[in-house]
Amino acid sequence: MDDQINCPQCSSENAYNDGSLWNCPDCGHEWNPDTAAATDAEAGQGVRDANGNPLADGDSVTVIKDLKVKGSSLVVKGGTKVKNIRLTDGADGHNIACKIDGIGAMNLKSEFVKKA
C-alpha cells in the first residue's frame, strides 16, 4: 500500500481506507485526511483567544474567569486587564507570559482571555 496513512490519534500503522474516511482498528478513530489537513492549517495560524481572535506579542487582554494561582492563595479575578503579553510555546498549554499588577509574573492559557 503506497497510500498508507498513520492514525493521527494513536499513530497506529494499521489504519485503513473505507471509502472517503480512514479508520483505525486500534483506537476506533475515523477521520477524513482532507478535513484533517485543513484543521492542521488553521491550528498553525498562531495563538487565539477565547473568542477566536488572533493574539500577538504586546497585545492587551482581559481575563474572562476567576483563575486560582497555583501554589498560592491568590486569585486572578475575571475582568482583570493584562497589558503587554508575550506569546510562548508552553508545553503545558500556558502560552501567554505576562505580569499582573498585585500578583507578578505568571503564565496564562489563551482560552481564558479575550483580546481587549
N, C-alpha and C positions, 0 to 999 in steps of 0.2 A: 504494500500500500504506500504509494508516494504521497498521498494527501493526508497522512495520519496527523492528527492534532491531539495534544495532551489536554487533559481536563484542566480548566482554569481554576477549579476549586481545590482539587486534591493532587493535581499534577500526574494523574494516572495515565499510563500509556495505553490502557485498554479501551479508550473511548472509540465509539463507532458512529458512523453516519447513518441516520434514519430519515431519509427524505431531506427536508430542509434544516432539521435540527441534528445536533450531535448529542450523544448520550454517554454517560459514564456508568458502567455497571458497578463500580466500586462504591461510589458515594451517591448515585442516583441523580446527579445533576444533569439538567438539559440546558443547552444554550444554542443560540444562533451565532456563528462566528462573524457574520456581517454586523449584527447588532452589538456584539461584544467589542468589535473594533471601534465602532462609533462611541461607545461608552468609555473606552480607554482614552480616546482622543479628547473627550470632554473632561475626563478626570485629570488629564495632563495640562489643563489650562490654568493651573495655579490654585491658590487658596481662595476659598469663597466663604462669605459669612452665612449666618443662618437663613438669610433671605435669598442667597444665591448671587449676591453682588461680589465681584472680584475685589480682593484686598491687595494692597501693595505696601511696601515699606514706607513709613512716615504717615500713614493714614490715622485717623481718629476713629475709635469705635466706642460703642455703648454696650455694656454687659446686659443681657436680657433676662437673667435669672440669678437668684442668690447662689453664690458658689462658696463652699467651705474651703478654707486654705488648709491643705494637708499638713499635719504636724503642728497645728496652731489652733487656737480657739477663735481666730479672726474669721470674718465672713465678708466677701466682696458682694455688696448689695446690688440687686438688679437696678439698672439705671445709672450705674457708675460710668462716667466717661473716662476713657483711656486715650491719651494722646501719644503720637509718635510711636506706633507699634513697629516691631521688627519681625519679619517672617522668618521662621526657622524650619529646619527639617527634623522635627522631633519624632523620635521613633515611637513614643508612647501616645502620639496623637495630639500633643500640645504643640501647635505650630505657630503660636504667636508669643514673642517675648516682649515684655513691657514693664514699666514701672507705674505702680498705682499709688497715688497720694495716700499716706497714712498706713500703707502696707509694705511697700517696697517693690523690689524686682520679683517678677514671677512669670510663669508661662500659662497661657490660656489655650483652650481649644476654640477653633474658629466657629464651631457650631453653637457656641454660647455667646456670640457677639453679633452686633449688626453695625454696619457702616454708618457713621454719624454724618 
